[in-house]
Amino acid sequence: MRILVTGGTGNVGSVVVTELLNRGAEVRVLTRKQPEAGKLPVGVEVAIGDLLDPVAVEEAMQGVDKLFLLNAGVPEELTQALIAYGIAKRLGLKHVTYLSVFKVEQFRDVPHFAAKLAVENALREFGVPYTILRPAYYMQNDLNLKPVLTGAGVYPMPIGTTGIATADVRDIAEAAAISLTEDGHDGQIYDIVSPTTITGPGNAALWSKLLGKDIKYTGHSFDEWEKGMRARVPSWSAYDLRVMFQGYFDRGFLSTETEVTRLARLLGRTPRTYEAFAMETAAAWQSQALQHA
Ligand SMILES: NC(=O)c1ccc[n+]([C@@H]2O[C@H](COP(=O)([O-])OP(=O)(O)OC[C@H]3O[C@@H](n4cnc5c(N)ncnc54)[C@H](OP(=O)(O)O)[C@@H]3O)[C@@H](O)[C@H]2O)c1
């Protein structure tokens, strides 16, 4: 069985590729440029193309049985997803597993949630067997915080004080691979959520303990946060993320025990926790620091 993975060079997709190979699938990755030697595991086929180019997408899907569809966070996300989905449908692919987002229907004012909700609706409407994965906030987002956690000593994500749900990308990838290689997942929607939730002050305290220094939560002043983000990402993206975090703050982004139990049943084990991720990450940073000392 050959599976096309979009986003296969990224955070989630690269782990999906490994999980699929572990389960004996043949894997093809769609990427916009030839990956450097050794970047992809041995045996992975590469299709060069852009998701906005239907001709390249159709070529990449020739001889493919199933599709893992992940779209990058870009303003053309919806068009890219519907091109890939439409061609998968036309070519008669047997299954599409789509990477959506947790609580997608509760944040219709957030552009990237609204795009995913539209894609989910198409999946439900047009008859290609599908599975939808709805991951919460990626724990691995916080790998990007190394400079501010180890330097200035701040936890800068405006995640509030009530708690938000998180997902480890390794659990997302495993769920994706299961849905694509085993029977019984057609029409299923899986929330990918950890058993524990995180808060701004809680994460500041956790990283303080793990890194042995004082780390402060910078709070949730959304105007200021969006302004700061504009220096790092395009302004449409800073806006999109601000509305998302403000939505979490106003409407909540907590998971339930039922959702966690359902994921545990799918994975055959308890999903990973943020605490475990942070411990592993702090240990890796400390050993890197020792190597460079
Ligand atoms: N971060 C979170 O907390 C979170 C939570 C829930 C859902 N999500 C969703 O997760 C997705 C991002 O996943 P990720 O972090 O794994 O992505 P990522 O690491 O940013 O990687 C993006 C991937 O998309 C590919 N790509 C980008 N533009 C493309 C194009 N025009 N044509 C073909 N391929 C293209 C890139 O491949 P090349 O560069 O090799 O072409 C790369 O493999 C988004 O949809 C986001 O909304 C994120």
PDBQT file of the ligand as one rigid body, heavy atoms in Angstrom, charges set to zero:
ROOT
HETATM    1  N1  LIG A 301       0.944  24.250  15.999  1.00  0.00    +0.000 N 
HETATM    2  C1  LIG A 301      -0.159  23.838  16.626  1.00  0.00    +0.000 C 
HETATM    3  O1  LIG A 301      -0.291  23.937  17.840  1.00  0.00    +0.000 OA
HETATM    4  C2  LIG A 301      -1.257  23.203  15.813  1.00  0.00    +0.000 A 
HETATM    5  C3  LIG A 301      -2.339  22.616  16.450  1.00  0.00    +0.000 A 
HETATM    6  C4  LIG A 301      -3.345  22.017  15.693  1.00  0.00    +0.000 A 
HETATM    7  C5  LIG A 301      -3.248  22.012  14.312  1.00  0.00    +0.000 A 
HETATM    8  N2  LIG A 301      -2.170  22.618  13.712  1.00  0.00    +0.000 N 
HETATM    9  C6  LIG A 301      -2.063  22.602  12.239  1.00  0.00    +0.000 C 
HETATM   10  O2  LIG A 301      -0.913  21.866  11.872  1.00  0.00    +0.000 OA
HETATM   11  C7  LIG A 301      -0.522  22.299  10.558  1.00  0.00    +0.000 C 
HETATM   12  C8  LIG A 301       0.971  22.553  10.532  1.00  0.00    +0.000 C 
HETATM   13  O3  LIG A 301       1.617  21.322  10.796  1.00  0.00    +0.000 OA
HETATM   14  P1  LIG A 301       3.200  21.252  11.010  1.00  0.00    +0.000 P 
HETATM   15  O4  LIG A 301       3.560  22.100  12.190  1.00  0.00    +0.000 OA
HETATM   16  O5  LIG A 301       3.600  19.833  10.987  1.00  0.00    +0.000 OA
HETATM   17  O6  LIG A 301       3.700  21.984   9.688  1.00  0.00    +0.000 OA
HETATM   18  P2  LIG A 301       5.145  22.570   9.381  1.00  0.00    +0.000 P 
HETATM   19  O7  LIG A 301       6.179  21.927  10.246  1.00  0.00    +0.000 OA
HETATM   20  O8  LIG A 301       5.018  24.047   9.347  1.00  0.00    +0.000 OA
HETATM   21  O9  LIG A 301       5.405  22.045   7.907  1.00  0.00    +0.000 OA
HETATM   22  C9  LIG A 301       4.671  22.517   6.830  1.00  0.00    +0.000 C 
HETATM   23  C10 LIG A 301       4.747  21.459   5.736  1.00  0.00    +0.000 C 
HETATM   24  O10 LIG A 301       3.915  21.856   4.655  1.00  0.00    +0.000 OA
HETATM   25  C11 LIG A 301       4.656  21.779   3.448  1.00  0.00    +0.000 C 
HETATM   26  N3  LIG A 301       4.183  22.850   2.577  1.00  0.00    +0.000 N 
HETATM   27  C12 LIG A 301       4.108  24.173   2.889  1.00  0.00    +0.000 A 
HETATM   28  N4  LIG A 301       3.584  24.848   1.850  1.00  0.00    +0.000 NA
HETATM   29  C13 LIG A 301       3.343  23.934   0.874  1.00  0.00    +0.000 A 
HETATM   30  C14 LIG A 301       2.833  24.034  -0.447  1.00  0.00    +0.000 A 
HETATM   31  N5  LIG A 301       2.436  25.202  -0.948  1.00  0.00    +0.000 N 
HETATM   32  N6  LIG A 301       2.759  22.905  -1.178  1.00  0.00    +0.000 NA
HETATM   33  C15 LIG A 301       3.171  21.709  -0.665  1.00  0.00    +0.000 A 
HETATM   34  N7  LIG A 301       3.647  21.552   0.577  1.00  0.00    +0.000 NA
HETATM   35  C16 LIG A 301       3.748  22.666   1.330  1.00  0.00    +0.000 A 
HETATM   36  C17 LIG A 301       6.109  21.936   3.841  1.00  0.00    +0.000 C 
HETATM   37  O11 LIG A 301       6.868  21.218   2.892  1.00  0.00    +0.000 OA
HETATM   38  P3  LIG A 301       8.111  21.796   2.058  1.00  0.00    +0.000 P 
HETATM   39  O12 LIG A 301       8.601  23.044   2.781  1.00  0.00    +0.000 OA
HETATM   40  O13 LIG A 301       9.080  20.661   2.092  1.00  0.00    +0.000 OA
HETATM   41  O14 LIG A 301       7.555  22.054   0.717  1.00  0.00    +0.000 OA
HETATM   42  C18 LIG A 301       6.135  21.242   5.203  1.00  0.00    +0.000 C 
HETATM   43  O15 LIG A 301       6.330  19.853   5.036  1.00  0.00    +0.000 OA
HETATM   44  C19 LIG A 301      -1.337  23.551  10.259  1.00  0.00    +0.000 C 
HETATM   45  O16 LIG A 301      -2.437  23.203   9.444  1.00  0.00    +0.000 OA
HETATM   46  C20 LIG A 301      -1.824  23.979  11.623  1.00  0.00    +0.000 C 
HETATM   47  O17 LIG A 301      -3.011  24.745  11.595  1.00  0.00    +0.000 OA
HETATM   48  C21 LIG A 301      -1.181  23.191  14.431  1.00  0.00    +0.000 A 
ENDROOT
TORSDOF 0
